[in-house]
C-alpha cells in the first residue's frame, strides 16, 4: 500500500500508476486491494481459528501474482527475473498452503504445493551455479570461503527440492532451509536496511525492504512446515508420505 503509486512508467505528468498486470492498464487501486488482503492473511496466520482460510487465501494470492502478473513478462525459465519475480511468490504460496498440515487443506493441494516448492528450490539451486560469482560477492567480507558457501547453498537448495518432491526426509529439509534463510536475513539482507535507517537523508530502497520480508517469509514458512512434519514418518516416497 505504501508503494502503490511508485512506478518507473507513467502515461503523463499527472498520472502516477503501478504497471503490474501485463494485459491491463495500470490500476493503482489493485495495489491497495492486494495490500489489504495480505495484511488480513498475515493477521489470520496468528490464530488457529483463521489459520486454514488465511493460508489458502495467501497461497492463492501469491500463486496468482507469480503466474498471472510476472510469468507472461518473463518467459525465460532460468533468468534471474524468473527466479525472483515468479518463483519466490510461488514458493511462499506453497509454504502457506503447507502451513496448516495435511489435515487442514485438500490432499491434492497439499501434493501440488510440495511439487511446486520442490520445483522452485531446484531452480534456485541451479541458479546459484549460473551466477556463481555474483552470489559469491553478496557474502559479507567478514565471512570466509565465499565460493564454498555459494556452492554449498546451491547444492542444499537442490537437495531440499528433491526431498520435498520424493517425500524423503522432508522435515530435515524444511529445518535446513529455514536455518539458511535465517542466516541470510541477518548477514546479507538486514544490514543494508539498517544502514539506511542509521544514515540521515539516505533514500530508502523498496527492493531492499522487499528482500528482507521475502527471506523472512521463506524462513518462517520453512520452519512452520518443519513443525507440522515433526510427528510424521516422512521416510517414504510419493503418496505414502501423503498418508502419514
CORWO-V151763 format. One line per field, one symbol per residue. phi: phi as a letter, one per 30 degrees, with the letter a starting at -180 (. if undefined). burial: b if it has 9 or more other ideal C-beta (glycine too) atoms within 8 Angstrom, else e. Layout:
# CORWO-V151763
phi->???
burial->???
This chain:
# CORWO-V151763
phi->.dcdcdadbbdldcbcbbdcddcbddbeddddddddddddddddddbddcdddddddddddddddddddcedcbddecdddddddcddddddddddddediddcbedddddddedddddddddedddeddbedddddddeddcdiedddddeddddeddddddddcichdddddddddddddddddcccdeddddeddcdidddceddddedddddddddddddddddcdccccccchdddddd
burial->eeebeebeeeeeeeeebbeebeeeebbbebbbebbbbbebbbbbbeeeebbbebbbbbbbbbbbbbbbbbbbebeeebeebbbebbbbbbbbbbbbbbbbebebbeeebbbbbbbbbbbbbbbbbbbbeeebeebbeebeeebeebeebbbebbbbbbbbbbbbbebbebbebbbbbbebbbebbebbbbbbbebbeeeeeeeeeeebbebbebbbbbbbbbbbbbebbeebebebeeebbbeb
